[in-house]
Amino acid sequence: MFAMAAASHALKARLDVNKTLLGETDDLIATVTVTNDTGKAVFVPKWQMPSQRLEGDLFEITQNGHRAEYIGRVIKRAAPAASDYVRLAPGASIQGQTELSRHYDLLDGGEYLIAFRMNLGSELISELRRPSDVVRSEIVSVWRDAPVRVKEDLSSINVMVGAALSTVGCGSSDNVTNAFNAATTYATNSKNYMQTHTASNVGPRYTTWFGTPTTTYVSTVTNHFVKIEDAFLNKAVTINCTCTDNYYAYVYKNQPYIIYVCNAYRSAPTTGTDSKAGTLIHEMSHFTVVADTDDWAYGQTSCKKLATRETKSTDNADSH
């Protein structure tokens, strides 16, 4: 079974699944083929192709009109470099495969509607700039023959535990305590600024990163910083330093308040641009019970460009 992208884009995405009828314990494997149907080379972001371990929420999956929860890693990476792209010649294809049931909550019985998406609109490389932000496959329907579970209230996780910072596998180069304290200060300062300004006077400190201020968007960003500060001040936070990947850090959105820091974090300054403290702010914003942000752009240049798309900039972790 497969689906081809319906819209006319420089890239076309095709989604294949190994089964369209799943038993209660069956895994669902997705294979994505991206094809360049233009007459010139296109650069495809490696992190937006499926692999054994997804590095972001790459699929749109719904059941009964509700999004299936993405339970994989949400990663802070450096601004993309040339090595982060695959050059796709005219007519050429690239393929990736992943186990969707490992990265999404697909345990309930019923019909799942699944599509792959690739976000291109905020990238710096000119070949990736298209009228549409997103290249999508068409939708594939999959049915799981299983009961529907009683949903748990995940908002209560770690909430009753008093404020505390714990670490796993951290050393002196991780500088966790200073980074944590600086992140808390950043969050408090940002919250105070937002709470003392309105859409009419937030100024460039807001507009540079989040775009044109409206009452709704300003309220959204204010609420984000209220919850980010609350997490640093009042929740039991764990910093896990055992990651050896080359990005800054990652979290699982449904596992507050555990932050895994990686190699790029260790070499970063404690404060400032792409710092240890900034990384902790970025990752804290991702948790579903905090701000539930996504990764639409990385780095100052891309984030400033993203500010023209307020729906995305206010949802972008690196913009915070």
PyMOL commands that set and color helices and strands:
alter all, ss='L'
color gray80, all
select helices_A, chain A and resi 46-48+82-84+100-103+126-128+154-156+172-174+176-195+204-210+215-234+263-266+276-286+300-306+310-313+317-319
alter helices_A, ss='H'
color red, helices_A
select strands_A, chain A and resi 2-4+11-17+21-22+29-36+42-45+59-63+66-67+73-76+85-88+93-99+110-119+134-136+140-144+164-168+236-240+249-252+258-261
alter strands_A, ss='S'
color yellow, strands_A
deselect
rebuild
show_as cartoon
